[in-house]
Amino acid sequence: MTGGVAVVLGSVGPNLGSGMTGGRVYLLDVDARNLNHDYVDHFPLDDEDVKVLRGLLERHAQETGSELALRLRADDVKSRFRVVRTIVVPETLPEWNLESTPGAANLA
């Protein structure tokens, strides 16, 4: 992910964040063993994170009828969620070359 936002309400595999170069993931009940610590780490939510997360949970509940999202929105999200962010400085990432990337011609 580059610059996106995601909310994960379920479990994640053992390599969350591998290759992540930006953005943030709001992760419910974090198991830090599943994070790729070469790329990301998890942090407490700040006030802006709480606002964004509650809005995303409400939208998800409205669009899907998710009772879980409604319950979580009403909970103390700071105690249940962590925000996952990149720790890799973009300058340390290899240069992305559009011409040499298979299938990338359709993206330009």
C-alpha positions in Angstrom: 0.0 0.0 0.0 1.2 3.5 -0.8 -0.7 6.3 0.9 -4.0 4.4 1.5 -6.1 3.8 4.5 -7.4 0.4 5.6 -9.3 -1.0 8.6 -8.8 -4.7 9.5 -11.5 -6.2 11.7 -10.2 -9.8 11.5 -7.0 -11.6 11.7 -3.9 -10.9 9.5 -1.2 -13.1 8.1 2.4 -13.2 9.4 3.7 -10.5 7.1 1.4 -7.5 7.4 3.2 -4.4 6.1 5.7 -6.1 3.8 6.4 -3.6 1.1 4.1 -1.0 2.6 5.6 2.4 1.6 3.0 4.8 3.1 -0.5 5.0 4.4 -1.9 3.5 7.6 -3.8 0.4 8.7 -6.1 0.5 11.7 -5.8 -3.0 13.2 -8.1 -4.5 15.7 -6.5 -6.4 18.6 -3.0 -6.3 17.3 -0.7 -9.3 17.4 2.6 -7.7 16.8 4.1 -11.1 15.8 2.2 -10.7 12.5 3.8 -7.4 11.5 6.8 -7.2 9.2 8.9 -5.0 11.5 11.4 -4.3 8.6 8.7 -2.0 7.2 6.1 -1.1 9.8 5.3 -0.8 13.5 2.1 -0.2 15.4 1.3 2.9 17.5 -1.4 4.2 19.7 -4.2 6.1 18.1 -4.1 9.9 18.4 -7.3 12.1 18.3 -7.2 12.4 14.5 -6.9 8.6 14.2 -9.9 8.1 16.4 -12.0 10.5 14.3 -11.0 8.8 11.0 -11.5 5.3 12.4 -14.9 6.0 13.9 -16.0 7.5 10.5 -14.7 4.5 8.6 -16.4 2.1 11.0 -19.7 4.0 10.7 -19.5 4.0 6.9 -18.7 0.3 6.9 -21.7 -0.4 9.2 -24.1 1.7 7.0 -22.9 0.0 3.8 -22.8 -3.6 5.0 -25.0 -3.8 8.1 -22.0 -4.9 10.1 -23.0 -5.2 13.8 -19.3 -5.7 14.7 -18.5 -2.3 13.1 -21.3 -0.6 15.1 -20.2 -2.2 18.4 -16.6 -1.2 17.8 -17.5 2.3 16.9 -19.3 2.7 20.2 -16.4 1.1 22.1 -13.2 2.8 23.3 -11.4 2.4 20.0 -8.1 3.5 21.6 -8.1 0.4 23.7 -8.9 -2.0 20.9 -7.1 -0.6 17.8 -3.6 0.3 16.9 -2.5 2.2 13.8 0.1 0.5 11.7 2.5 2.9 9.8 5.6 2.6 7.8 9.0 3.1 9.4 10.9 2.9 6.2 12.2 6.2 5.0 11.1 6.6 1.3 14.6 7.6 0.3 15.8 4.1 1.3 13.4 2.4 -1.1 14.6 1.4 -4.6 13.6 3.6 -7.5 10.5 2.4 -9.2 10.9 2.2 -13.0 7.6 2.1 -14.8 9.1 1.0 -18.1 10.6 -2.1 -16.5 7.6 -3.2 -14.5 5.6 -6.0 -16.2 2.0 -4.9 -16.9 2.6 -1.3 -15.8 2.1 0.1 -19.3 -1.6 0.0 -18.6 -1.2 2.3 -15.5 0.4 5.2 -17.3 
